Structures are given as C-alpha cells and as structure tokens.
Amino acid sequence: MVVTNHPLASAAAVEMLAMGGNAIDATIAALFTLNVVEPMMVGLFGGGTALIRLASGQIVVLDALSTAPAAAQPDSYKPVSDTWPGYMDVEDRANAIGASSVAVPGALLGWCEALERFGKLGLDTVLQPAIRHAARGFAATEYLCMSTKIVASDLAKDPAISAIFLPGGAPLRVGDRIRQPELAETLRIIARDGASALHGGELGRRCAEYLSSKGSYLSADDLERYETIERKPVRGDYRGLQIIGPPPPCSGGVHVVQMLNLIESFDVAEMGFGTSEGLHLLAEVIKIAAFDRRASTADPDFFDVPIERLTSKTYAEKRRAEISMDSAGAYKAMAVGNDSANTTHVTISDADGNIVSSTQTINSLFGARLIIPGTGIIPNNYMYLFDPHPGLPLSLQPRKRITSTQSPLIVLKDGKPRYALGLPGGPRLYPSAFQAVVNLIDHRMTLQEAVEAPRIWTQGQDLEVERAFGEVALAELRAKGHPVTQIAHVAGGMCAIEFNEDGSATGAACWRADGTPVGVGGGYARSGTAFWADYERGKPGDDQSSNQ
C-alpha cells in the first residue's frame, strides 16, 4: 500500500514495488518525485524524519533534520518583538526568505542512507521517475497553483524560481506544464555520484558558493560534515495499543504520547465526536502539550529533554488535575514558533511487512523562495525555526539541529502493525496526528473517516476549528471561554494505512492535499504454473502432460 500527497509520487512508489523493490525503495522514489511535483513542500535541500519498521520487527528512526551552519550565532538575527505574534520575526525577514535563511540540509543524505541500508534497488533506479517528470514535465495541480499565488511576491524577487513558477510574471494555472531541466540534470548527477555530490562534491561546492555570495551562513564544509542520526523511538501505550513515534528533536512522538496519556482516564467514546464536551477536552490537552513542548523539547545534544517524564502516566495524572471540564484553562502564555506547515508525508508498506512513515519538508512554502542557478534546487529556510532570542531551548547555536513537530506514527496491537500515519502541518501537525489516533481507537472511525474528520488546534490563543463542526457545539465552547475561530482547514493532508487482520491493507488520504492511495494486489503466477497452448496439451499420463 502506498499513500503520498501526489498521484505521480504514488505511481513512482508503485513502480518500485512492481519492479521487486520494497517499501524503502518505494519511499525514496516517492520522495525524489515529490521533490519535482510538490516542490513547494519538499526537496533534497530540506530535511526530515523516517520512522521505519522492518519486516523483522526492528524499529529505526532516521533523523535527517537540518542543522544550523557553523558560522551562525545566537545573535545572528535581530528580533523585532519579544511578544506574540511577531516574536520569531527578525529585521528584513532574514531568517525567513533568501540565502540568509538556509540551514544545512539533511534530506538527500537521509534518503540515500535509508536506501543503501534497507532498500533492494539501486539509487539510479529509484531516481528514474523523478528524472522523467523533471525533464518531460508534469501538469500543475490546483494545490500547487494556489501555493504559488500565496507567495508570488517573494518568488518574483528571484529570477530563477520565478521563471518556472511565475511564467510570464503570473502564478501558475491549473494544467500548466512544468519542466525543470536543470533539476533533471542535478538528479542525474546524484544518480551517478550519490549523496556525496552534495555533501563533499562539486554540486555542494557550487551551492555553497552561490548561497554564501548572497549572504548565507552555509559553507561547503557544513555540507561535507553533516551526518544523519539514528535515534531510539518514543513508545507509549493507549487503551491496549502501542504508539511508536520519533524522539526529540522531533516533538511529535513525545507529545502525542503525552496527550493520549492525558485523555486516557476520560470516556472519550461516550462524549462522542464533535461534541462541545469532547472538543473542550481535546483543546485543553493540546494546550498543555503545547506549553510543555515549547518549554522542554529541543535538540537533545544541546538541551536535556525529559522524555521519560513527559511520556509517563504519572506526569499525565499530575497535569490532568489542572483540567476543568467547565471552563477553558489559562495555561502559561508562550511564544508560538515557526514550525513548518508546508511539509509532505508518505506512508508505505510492502508484502514482506516493511513499513515506512516519513515526514519531509523544506520548511515554508518554496523554502527560501529561490533556486540555486544551474541546479534547479530550491533550498530550505529552516533558520526560521530557531528562536532569534539567545539563551532559550530553541535559540540558534552553531550546528544545532532544528526542532520539529514531525509526527510519523506506527501503532501496534499485540505486537503487530495496526496503523501507520503522518501528515504535514507545523505546530498543528502533532495535535492532528493525536486526533486521528483518538478517532480510530475511541470513536472507531474507518480509516477514511479518521483522516478526513474535522480537526481543532490551539496553543492557548485562539481555538482554531474547521468549519465542519456544528454551530451548537461551537457556541457551547465559546460559553466555556474558548476564543473560537473557524478556518478552512487545520494542518495538511494525512497519509495513513490500516493493517487488517486478514493480511490486507487499507490506504487513505484526505482532501487537504493531492493525496493518493494506491494498493497493489495479486502477484506472480503460482509456482509451477505455465501457459498451455492447445497443441501442447497432452492426454493425462502423456509425456507432454507430465511436463506441464
């Protein structure tokens, strides 16, 4: 089963499975293809996390998140405010757009390492769909076109990126053919030379030299020294199921487990989905986790993250006592960070039992909103995730890893896979993954219902609710003191797989992206089976018959 946020990426993954590849091959083919067809969300100059369950049952978390360049310092940017909503903003938007916002990428190295360690196919093979779509072009979807409209004024400042995504000075139209020949050539170089092309090779030197000339802190040495990290997964249990997610600097695994612990003593099913009582409880739990995340979760090489405490039932019991079911809680105020809402996710499984749930991003829409000339590469703007105020857990420091809300999850029942899911969405991401787990386990939704169900989000300011919730419930929430704001959608397109008891799998994506599930059934002929032409068919006992 393959679920990605673009039909061509799903097709690329299925192509690998049809060639005899496994879920890891399919995942990397999908991610390289998403680099081409979902360029506003993901790219080889970005970063991400892969949660992999191998057929043996081994769980691997591969951290390929970006790091700050060695030349970056805590005071490299000048904050414009010490309070929300401008707390993370700096003068000239230097941490948000342009070369000065680019952090050290990890995506390409992470993809190549995962393929080399766990895949069955070669890099050149899995890159072919991406190269094909970059060279020959693909049709722009409305989702991509809307993205170009949102950031058109920034894209227009860079000639290379605007030539592709603002043709003739106007945003893309649905159906426009997008060709990226320079990116196709870059992918061919990577197919030949591997990740070393960027991390220590000529491609990396060209990228670093250009970015440095435009004010970036990034150097070729940063690219060459970058390393991925294999981390120990976070584990929790909820109503008899085991929840597995990534550890810090990803905050998703820790705080999804924390939120599930917080609500476990409540009869969530009895409250019902979408009721004011149920939504109030979700909101209070999400606020508590949001406070703890901002205060306690960062790069563990720079900050002692209390993982065991945050994920313990004892700590949940203590925090649960703060929740009133009659009124909205006034938890400690916090600044809201710039976690990327513009991300992608893939969830893929194979017949052998390998499962990959992987979230990847270049941070904001179109990352730094430029293309490195001659390469087709759109670099990340991950520097936007570091707190520009020195001396805090998320403050900028040389070679520090960014902190992310990425929440790829795998759920086990009696030690066997039951669900795998993930989605994009920045700070709205991990509460949305949490709500999907609650939908599946407590509300017993089908997989499709669970990923498409309306969501909520808050960090103590407005309570964002999708418009599908009923007005009576919203009025009751306001009466409890929640400042309710109705919005079109919370977070992005979820990609999920359900593993059924009969061995089959169900895939689901949702309307919040170009999500496309593709299942592969059937297979090769039964062993010993050959086609019988009429003239070759002998009578029973004949030599011809016995040879069939």
C-alpha positions in Angstrom: 0.0 0.0 0.0 1.3 3.4 -1.0 -0.1 6.8 0.2 1.5 10.1 -0.8 0.4 13.6 -1.4 0.7 13.5 -5.2 -0.5 10.9 -7.7 2.8 10.8 -9.6 4.7 10.2 -6.4 2.3 7.3 -5.5 2.8 6.0 -9.1 6.6 6.2 -8.7 6.4 4.2 -5.4 4.2 1.5 -7.0 6.6 1.3 -9.9 9.3 0.3 -7.5 7.2 -2.3 -5.8 6.3 -3.7 -9.2 10.0 -4.0 -10.0 10.6 -6.1 -6.9 11.6 -3.3 -4.6 10.4 -3.0 -1.0 8.7 -0.2 1.0 12.0 1.6 1.5 12.7 1.7 -2.3 9.2 2.9 -2.9 9.5 5.6 -0.2 12.7 7.1 -1.6 11.3 7.0 -5.2 8.2 8.8 -4.0 10.3 11.5 -2.1 12.5 12.2 -5.1 9.4 12.5 -7.2 7.8 14.8 -4.7 10.9 17.0 -5.0 9.8 17.5 -8.6 6.0 17.6 -8.4 5.4 19.0 -4.9 8.3 21.5 -5.0 6.7 23.9 -2.6 6.8 21.3 0.2 9.8 19.1 -0.1 13.3 18.8 -1.6 16.7 17.3 -1.4 18.0 20.5 0.2 15.5 20.1 3.0 15.2 17.8 6.0 13.0 15.2 7.5 12.4 12.1 9.6 11.8 8.5 8.7 10.1 6.0 11.1 10.8 2.6 9.7 9.5 -0.8 10.9 11.4 -3.6 9.2 9.9 -6.9 8.5 11.9 -8.3 11.4 10.0 -6.0 13.8 13.0 -3.7 14.3 12.1 -0.1 14.6 14.5 2.5 13.1 14.2 6.3 13.4 16.4 8.1 10.9 16.9 11.8 11.8 17.9 13.8 8.7 16.7 17.2 10.1 18.6 20.3 9.2 21.3 21.9 11.4 22.4 25.5 11.8 25.6 26.3 9.9 28.8 26.6 11.9 29.0 30.3 11.2 25.6 31.0 12.7 25.5 32.6 16.2 22.7 33.1 18.8 22.6 36.8 17.8 22.9 36.4 14.1 19.4 37.8 13.6 17.8 40.9 15.1 14.3 40.1 16.6 11.6 42.7 16.0 9.5 41.7 19.0 9.6 39.9 22.3 5.9 39.0 22.2 3.5 37.2 20.0 2.7 37.4 17.2 5.9 38.8 15.9 8.2 37.0 18.4 10.0 34.9 15.9 10.3 37.6 13.2 13.6 39.4 12.6 14.7 42.5 10.7 14.4 42.2 6.9 12.9 38.8 7.3 16.4 37.5 7.1 15.6 34.2 8.8 12.6 33.6 6.6 13.5 34.2 3.0 16.6 34.4 0.8 20.0 32.9 1.2 20.4 34.0 4.9 17.5 31.7 5.9 19.1 28.5 4.6 20.2 25.8 7.1 22.4 22.8 6.4 20.2 20.2 4.6 19.9 16.6 5.5 17.2 15.2 3.3 19.4 13.9 0.4 21.8 12.1 2.7 18.9 10.6 4.7 17.2 9.3 1.6 20.4 7.8 0.2 21.3 6.2 3.5 17.9 4.7 4.0 18.0 3.2 0.5 21.5 1.8 0.9 20.8 0.3 4.3 17.3 -1.1 3.8 16.4 -1.0 0.1 16.8 -3.6 -2.6 17.1 -1.4 -5.7 19.9 1.0 -6.7 19.8 4.8 -6.5 19.8 5.2 -10.3 16.7 3.0 -10.5 14.6 4.8 -7.8 15.5 8.2 -9.3 14.2 7.5 -12.8 10.6 8.6 -12.2 11.8 11.9 -10.7 14.2 12.5 -13.5 11.5 11.7 -16.1 9.0 14.2 -14.6 11.6 16.9 -14.2 12.8 16.5 -17.8 9.5 15.9 -19.5 7.3 18.0 -17.3 4.0 17.4 -15.4 0.7 19.2 -15.1 0.3 21.7 -12.3 -2.5 20.9 -9.8 -4.7 23.5 -8.2 -2.9 22.8 -4.9 0.4 23.8 -6.4 -1.1 26.8 -8.2 -2.7 28.1 -5.0 0.7 27.8 -3.3 2.4 29.9 -6.0 -0.3 32.6 -5.6 0.2 32.8 -1.9 4.0 33.6 -2.1 4.1 35.2 -5.6 5.5 38.5 -4.3 8.5 36.6 -2.8 9.0 34.3 -5.7 9.1 37.3 -8.0 12.3 38.5 -6.3 14.3 35.6 -7.6 14.7 35.3 -11.4 15.4 31.5 -11.4 12.4 30.4 -9.3 10.0 32.9 -10.9 10.9 31.7 -14.4 9.4 28.3 -13.5 6.6 29.1 -11.1 5.6 32.6 -12.2 5.7 32.1 -16.0 5.3 35.5 -17.7 5.1 37.1 -14.3 1.8 35.4 -13.4 1.1 32.5 -11.0 0.7 29.0 -12.5 -2.6 28.0 -13.9 -4.1 24.5 -13.4 -2.8 22.2 -16.1 0.3 24.3 -17.0 3.2 22.0 -18.0 6.1 22.5 -15.6 9.5 21.4 -16.9 12.7 21.6 -14.7 15.6 20.5 -17.0 18.3 21.8 -14.6 16.8 19.8 -11.7 16.7 16.8 -14.0 20.4 17.1 -14.6 21.1 17.5 -10.9 19.2 14.3 -10.2 21.2 12.6 -12.9 24.4 13.7 -11.1 23.0 12.3 -7.8 22.1 9.0 -9.6 25.7 8.7 -10.6 27.5 10.1 -7.6 25.1 9.6 -4.7 24.7 11.9 -1.8 28.4 12.8 -1.9 27.6 15.0 -4.9 26.1 17.5 -2.5 27.9 16.5 0.7 31.5 17.0 -0.3 31.3 17.1 -4.1 31.2 19.7 -6.8 27.5 20.2 -6.6 27.7 21.1 -2.9 30.6 23.5 -3.5 28.5 25.3 -6.3 25.5 25.6 -4.0 27.5 26.8 -1.0 29.5 29.4 -3.1 26.3 30.8 -4.6 24.4 31.0 -1.3 27.4 32.5 0.5 27.6 35.2 -2.1 24.0 36.1 -1.3 24.5 36.3 2.5 24.1 32.7 3.6 25.9 31.3 6.7 26.2 28.0 4.9 29.6 26.7 3.8 30.8 23.7 1.8 32.4 22.4 5.0 28.9 22.4 6.6 27.6 20.2 3.8 30.6 17.9 4.0 30.4 17.5 7.8 26.6 16.9 8.0 25.6 13.5 9.4 22.3 11.8 10.0 21.5 10.3 13.4 19.7 7.0 14.1 17.6 7.6 17.2 15.7 5.4 19.7 11.9 5.7 19.1 9.5 7.0 21.6 7.0 4.4 22.8 3.7 4.7 24.7 0.5 2.7 25.1 -3.1 3.8 24.8 -6.0 1.5 25.5 -4.0 -1.6 24.9 -2.3 -0.4 21.7 1.4 0.6 21.4 2.2 4.0 20.0 5.6 4.5 18.3 6.9 7.8 17.2 10.2 9.8 16.7 12.1 11.3 19.7 13.5 14.8 20.0 14.4 17.0 18.3 11.1 15.8 16.8 8.5 16.7 19.4 5.7 14.7 17.8 6.3 11.3 19.3 6.7 12.7 22.9 3.7 14.9 22.9 1.3 12.6 21.0 2.0 10.0 23.7 1.6 12.7 26.4 -1.8 13.8 25.1 -3.0 10.2 24.8 -2.0 9.7 28.4 -3.8 12.8 29.5 -7.2 11.7 28.0 -6.9 8.0 28.8 -8.9 8.3 32.0 -11.8 10.0 30.3 -14.6 8.2 28.5 -13.9 9.8 25.1 -16.2 7.5 23.2 -19.1 8.3 25.5 -18.5 12.0 24.9 -18.9 11.5 21.2 -17.1 13.1 18.3 -17.6 16.8 17.7 -19.5 17.5 20.9 -18.6 20.5 22.9 -17.5 18.3 25.8 -15.2 16.2 23.6 -13.8 19.3 21.8 -13.2 21.1 25.1 -11.2 18.1 26.4 -9.1 17.9 23.2 -8.4 21.7 23.4 -7.2 21.6 27.0 -5.0 18.6 26.4 -3.5 20.2 23.3 -2.7 23.4 25.2 -0.9 21.5 28.0 1.2 19.6 25.4 1.9 22.8 23.5 3.3 24.5 26.7 5.5 21.5 27.6 6.8 21.3 24.0 7.9 24.9 23.9 9.5 24.6 27.4 11.1 21.2 27.2 11.7 19.9 23.7 14.8 20.8 21.7 17.9 19.3 20.2 19.0 16.7 22.8 22.7 17.4 22.1 22.1 21.0 23.4 19.2 20.5 25.9 18.3 17.8 28.4 14.8 16.8 27.2 12.9 14.9 29.9 11.4 12.3 27.6 10.6 9.7 30.3 8.9 12.3 32.5 6.8 13.8 29.7 5.6 10.4 28.4 4.9 8.9 31.8 1.4 8.1 33.1 2.4 9.7 36.5 3.2 13.0 34.9 -0.1 12.9 32.9 -2.0 12.3 36.1 -0.4 15.4 37.6 -1.2 17.6 34.6 -4.7 16.1 34.2 -5.6 17.6 37.6 -5.3 21.1 36.0 -8.1 20.4 33.5 -11.5 21.8 34.3 -14.4 20.4 32.2 -16.4 23.5 32.9 -14.1 26.3 31.5 -11.1 26.9 29.3 -7.8 26.8 31.2 -5.5 29.7 31.4 -2.2 28.0 31.0 1.1 29.8 31.0 1.5 32.0 27.9 4.1 31.1 25.4 5.5 32.4 22.1 4.3 30.5 19.1 7.1 29.2 16.9 7.5 29.0 13.2 7.3 25.2 12.7 6.7 24.5 9.1 3.1 24.0 8.0 4.3 23.3 4.5 5.5 19.8 4.5 4.8 16.5 2.9 4.3 12.9 4.2 4.4 9.4 2.8 3.2 6.2 4.3 4.2 3.0 2.5 4.1 -0.7 3.3 5.1 -3.8 1.3 4.1 -7.5 1.2 7.1 -8.5 3.4 6.0 -6.4 6.3 8.3 -3.4 5.9 6.6 -0.1 6.8 7.8 3.5 6.4 6.1 6.6 7.8 8.2 9.6 6.8 7.7 13.4 7.0 9.9 15.7 4.9 10.0 19.4 4.3 11.9 22.5 3.1 10.0 24.4 5.8 8.0 27.3 4.4 6.2 27.2 1.0 9.1 27.0 -1.5 11.6 27.2 1.3 13.9 30.1 1.0 12.0 31.1 -2.2 14.9 30.9 -4.6 16.5 28.5 -6.9 20.3 28.0 -6.9 21.1 28.9 -10.5 22.1 26.0 -12.8 20.9 23.3 -10.3 17.1 23.6 -10.1 17.4 23.2 -6.3 15.1 25.1 -4.0 16.8 25.3 -0.6 15.1 25.2 2.8 14.5 28.2 5.0 15.0 26.2 8.2 16.7 29.0 10.0 13.2 30.3 10.6 12.7 27.6 13.2 15.3 28.8 15.6 14.3 31.3 18.3 16.2 34.5 17.4 16.3 35.4 21.1 19.5 34.0 22.7 19.6 31.8 25.8 16.5 29.7 25.3 16.0 26.0 24.5 15.2 26.7 20.8 17.7 29.5 20.4 20.1 29.5 17.4 23.5 27.9 18.1 26.2 26.6 15.6 25.5 23.1 14.3 22.3 22.8 16.4 19.5 20.7 15.0 16.2 22.3 14.3 13.3 21.2 16.5 10.3 19.9 14.5 6.8 18.9 15.2 7.0 16.0 12.8 4.9 13.1 13.9 5.2 9.9 11.8 3.5 7.2 13.8 3.2 3.5 13.8 0.6 1.9 16.0 0.8 -1.8 17.1 -1.8 -4.2 18.5 -0.4 -7.3 20.2 3.0 -6.5 18.7 1.6 -6.5 15.1 1.1 -3.4 12.9 -2.4 -1.9 13.1 -1.9 1.7 11.7 0.7 3.9 10.2 0.1 7.5 9.6 1.5 11.1 9.4 0.9 14.5 7.8 2.3 18.0 7.3 1.1 20.9 9.4 3.8 22.7 11.5 2.6 23.2 15.1 -0.8 21.9 14.1 0.8 18.6 13.0 1.2 16.6 16.1 -2.2 17.5 17.6 -3.8 16.4 14.3 -2.0 13.1 14.4 -3.2 12.7 18.0 -6.8 13.4 17.0 -6.5 10.8 14.2 -5.4 8.2 16.8 -8.4 9.1 19.0 -10.7 8.9 16.0 -9.6 5.4 15.2 -9.4 3.9 18.7 -12.1 5.8 20.7 -14.6 6.8 18.0 -14.0 3.6 16.0 -14.0 5.5 12.7 -13.0 3.9 9.4 -9.6 5.0 8.2 -11.0 7.3 5.6 -13.3 8.9 8.2 -10.4 9.4 10.6 -8.1 11.2 8.2 -10.8 13.4 6.8 -12.6 14.2 10.0 -12.6 17.9 11.0 -9.8 19.0 13.4 -9.1 21.6 16.0 -5.9 23.3 17.2 -4.8 25.8 19.8 -1.7 26.8 21.8 -3.5 29.0 24.2 -4.5 31.8 21.9 -7.5 31.3 19.5 -9.1 27.8 19.3 -9.0 27.1 15.6 -11.8 24.8 14.4 -12.5 23.5 11.0 -15.9 24.7 9.5 -17.5 21.3 9.5 -18.2 21.4 13.3 -21.7 22.2 14.3 -22.7 25.7 15.5 -24.3 24.5 18.7 -21.0 22.9 19.8 -19.1 26.0 18.9 -21.5 28.2 20.9 -21.0 26.0 23.9 -17.2 26.2 23.5 -17.4 30.0 23.5 -19.5 29.8 26.6 -16.7 27.9 28.3 -14.3 30.7 27.4 -12.7 29.4 24.2 -12.0 32.2 21.7 -13.2 30.1 18.7 -12.0 30.9 15.2 -13.4 28.9 12.2 -10.9 28.2 9.5 -10.8 26.2 6.2 -8.5 23.5 7.4 -6.2 22.6 10.3 -2.8 21.1 9.2 -2.4 19.3 5.9 -3.1 16.1 4.0 -2.8 12.9 6.1 -1.5 9.7 4.6 -2.5 6.6 6.5 -2.5 2.8 6.3 -4.6 0.3 8.3 -3.4 -3.3 8.6 -6.3 -5.7 8.7 -6.4 -9.0 10.5 -6.8 -10.9 7.2 -3.5 -9.6 5.9 -4.9 -6.9 3.6 -4.2 -3.2 4.0 -6.4 -0.1 3.6 -4.9 3.2 2.5 -6.4 6.6 2.9 -5.6 10.2 2.1 -7.6 13.4 2.5 -8.9 16.5 0.8 -6.3 18.8 2.4 -3.6 17.9 -0.2 -3.4 15.9 -3.5 -3.4 12.7 -1.5 -3.4 9.5 -3.5 -3.6 6.0 -2.0 -2.6 3.1 -4.4 -2.9 -0.5 -3.4 -1.1 -3.4 -5.2 -2.7 -6.8 -5.1 -2.3 -10.0 -7.0 1.2 -11.1 -7.9 3.2 -13.5 -9.9 1.8 -16.9 -11.2 1.6 -19.7 -8.7 4.9 -21.7 -8.6 4.9 -24.5 -11.2 2.3 -22.8 -13.4 2.9 -22.4 -17.1 0.6 -21.5 -20.0 -0.8 -24.4 -22.0 -1.2 -23.8 -25.7 -3.9 -26.1 -27.1 -1.5 -28.0 -29.4 0.8 -28.7 -26.4 -1.8 -30.1 -24.2 -1.5 -33.9 -24.0 -3.7 -36.5 -22.6 -3.3 -37.4 -18.9 -0.3 -39.6 -18.5 1.4 -38.4 -21.7 4.9 -37.0 -21.6 3.7 -33.6 -22.6 1.1 -33.6 -19.9 3.5 -34.6 -17.2 5.9 -31.9 -18.3 3.4 -29.1 -17.8 
